Amino acid sequence: MPPVPQDLFLEMCYEAVRANADWVPPEGKGALYLRPLLMGSGAALGVGPSSEFTFVIYVAPVGSYFPGGARLRVETNHHRAAEMGVGYVKAAGNYAPCFLPQKDAKEKGFSDVLYFDPSGTRVEEAAASNFFCVTKDGVLKTPSLGTILAGVTRDTILKLARRLTSTESGLLTSVQETSISLGEILEAREAFVTGTAAAVGWPSHRDGNV
């Protein structure tokens, strides 16, 4: 699909917010969530790229994505992506592999699933959010790109963190995009997930699950 021109994308976002300004929650009570969607809409049933496309923006008031903390279930039996695949793409089809594991996790009291790579040794991301942890010596780690979504909130956190390491605050010593094992997560000083809807969510406990 051809990319939406940036000027058109931004103008539609502005217009969507202006048209739904009355739905913006009070400060501290939530946010107005925008979901852009580009889809093929050509008049053809064949299996192939569409010749026409429709761009829409859905708008909805939302509260906290993880009320009470992100209670994540470690999932090593189901995988949402594989190397050389399309797991890094913000595509509707990439959510489908997450539905059954999410359903099972929520029935057991978890709020989401933390996925690992097909080898079951390296953390990747949650169903709709990127993962970060901070080691005991102040290293901020997040899985490297390739099979995960290059989230805009993830990118913002990395930029802010790298700026922070250049100061003398002592909060962070370095920033790494690298592989992370479950053992490293359980030994970490802190962990969090990020996303446009999730914002920054904090795991609520650690007991073999995150």
C-alpha positions in Angstrom: 0.0 0.0 0.0 1.3 3.5 -0.8 2.1 5.6 2.3 -0.4 8.3 3.3 1.2 11.8 2.6 2.3 13.3 5.9 0.4 16.6 5.4 -2.8 14.7 4.7 -2.2 12.3 7.7 -1.7 15.2 10.1 -4.6 17.3 8.8 -6.9 14.3 9.2 -5.7 13.8 12.8 -6.3 17.5 13.6 -9.8 17.3 12.0 -10.6 14.2 13.9 -9.6 15.8 17.2 -11.5 19.0 16.4 -14.7 17.1 15.5 -14.5 15.0 18.7 -13.2 17.6 21.2 -16.3 17.2 23.4 -15.2 13.6 24.0 -11.8 14.4 25.5 -11.7 13.1 29.1 -11.0 15.4 32.0 -7.3 15.8 32.7 -5.9 12.8 34.5 -9.0 10.7 33.7 -8.0 9.3 30.3 -7.2 10.4 26.8 -8.6 10.7 23.3 -7.3 7.7 21.4 -6.8 7.9 17.6 -6.5 4.8 15.5 -5.5 5.4 11.8 -6.4 2.7 9.4 -5.3 2.3 5.8 -7.1 -0.5 3.9 -7.4 -1.8 0.4 -10.9 -1.0 -0.9 -10.8 -1.8 -4.6 -13.6 -3.6 -6.3 -11.9 -7.0 -6.8 -12.1 -10.4 -5.1 -8.8 -11.7 -6.4 -5.9 -12.5 -4.1 -3.5 -9.6 -4.8 -2.8 -5.9 -4.0 -5.8 -3.6 -4.2 -5.9 -0.8 -6.8 -7.7 1.6 -4.5 -7.2 2.4 -0.8 -9.2 4.1 2.0 -7.7 5.9 4.9 -9.8 6.5 8.0 -9.2 7.6 11.6 -11.2 6.1 14.5 -11.5 8.2 17.6 -12.5 7.1 21.1 -12.2 8.3 24.7 -10.2 5.8 26.7 -9.1 5.2 30.3 -6.0 3.3 31.6 -5.0 0.4 29.4 -3.6 -1.5 32.4 -5.6 -0.4 35.5 -3.9 -1.7 38.6 -0.7 -2.5 36.7 0.3 -4.7 33.7 -0.1 -8.3 34.9 1.7 -10.1 32.1 1.7 -13.9 31.5 4.9 -15.3 30.1 4.0 -17.1 26.9 6.5 -19.6 25.3 4.1 -22.0 23.6 2.6 -19.4 21.1 4.6 -17.0 19.0 3.3 -13.8 17.4 6.2 -13.5 14.9 9.2 -15.1 13.4 12.5 -13.9 11.8 12.2 -13.0 8.1 8.4 -12.5 8.6 6.2 -9.5 8.9 5.9 -9.2 12.7 7.4 -5.7 12.6 4.5 -4.4 10.5 1.6 -2.5 12.0 -0.9 -4.7 10.2 -4.3 -5.9 11.4 -3.4 -9.5 10.6 -0.6 -9.4 13.2 -3.1 -9.1 16.0 -4.8 -12.4 15.1 -2.1 -14.8 16.5 -2.5 -13.0 19.9 -6.2 -13.5 20.4 -6.2 -17.1 21.7 -3.2 -16.7 24.1 -4.7 -13.4 25.3 -8.1 -15.0 25.9 -6.4 -17.9 27.9 -4.3 -15.4 29.9 -7.3 -13.1 30.8 -9.3 -16.1 31.9 -6.5 -16.8 34.4 -6.5 -13.2 35.7 -3.7 -11.7 33.6 -4.1 -8.5 31.6 -1.9 -9.4 28.7 0.7 -11.8 27.3 4.5 -11.3 27.1 5.7 -13.1 23.9 9.1 -14.7 23.3 10.9 -15.6 20.1 10.3 -19.0 18.5 13.2 -20.4 20.5 11.5 -19.4 23.7 14.6 -17.8 25.1 14.3 -14.1 24.2 11.5 -11.7 25.1 9.9 -9.8 22.2 6.9 -7.8 23.2 3.3 -7.9 24.5 0.3 -8.1 22.2 0.1 -4.3 21.7 3.0 -2.9 23.5 6.8 -2.9 23.5 8.9 -4.1 26.5 11.6 -2.5 28.5 13.6 -3.3 31.6 16.2 -1.6 33.7 19.1 -3.7 35.1 20.4 -3.3 38.7 23.3 -1.4 37.3 21.1 1.1 35.5 21.1 -0.2 31.9 17.9 0.3 30.0 17.2 -2.6 27.7 14.6 -3.3 25.1 14.4 -6.0 22.4 16.1 -5.0 19.1 14.0 -4.5 16.0 13.3 -7.1 13.3 10.3 -9.1 14.6 8.7 -6.5 16.8 6.8 -3.3 16.1 9.0 -0.1 16.0 6.5 1.7 18.2 6.5 5.5 18.3 6.3 5.5 22.1 9.2 3.0 22.2 11.2 5.4 20.0 10.3 8.4 22.3 11.4 6.5 25.4 14.8 5.6 23.8 15.4 9.1 22.7 14.6 10.5 26.2 16.7 7.7 27.9 19.7 8.4 25.7 19.5 12.1 26.5 19.3 11.2 30.2 22.4 9.0 30.1 24.3 12.1 28.9 23.5 13.9 32.1 24.9 13.3 35.6 21.5 12.2 37.1 22.8 8.7 37.8 19.4 7.2 36.9 20.6 5.4 33.8 24.1 4.3 32.8 23.4 3.2 29.2 20.7 2.2 26.7 20.8 -1.1 24.8 18.6 -2.5 22.0 19.5 -6.2 22.5 18.2 -9.7 23.4 16.7 -10.1 26.8 16.1 -13.4 28.6 13.4 -14.2 31.2 16.2 -14.5 33.8 17.3 -11.0 33.1 13.7 -9.7 33.5 13.3 -11.4 36.9 16.6 -9.9 38.1 15.8 -6.4 36.7 15.4 -3.4 38.9 12.2 -2.4 37.1 10.3 -3.2 33.9 7.6 -1.5 31.9 5.7 -1.7 28.6 4.9 1.1 26.2 2.4 1.8 23.4 0.1 4.5 22.0 -2.9 3.1 23.9 -0.9 1.6 26.8 1.2 4.7 27.3 3.7 3.5 30.0 2.4 0.5 31.9 4.1 -1.1 34.9 4.0 -4.9 35.7 2.2 -5.4 39.0 4.2 -8.4 40.3 6.9 -11.0 39.7 6.5 -14.7 40.5 7.7 -16.6 37.5 5.3 -14.4 35.5 6.0 -10.7 35.1 
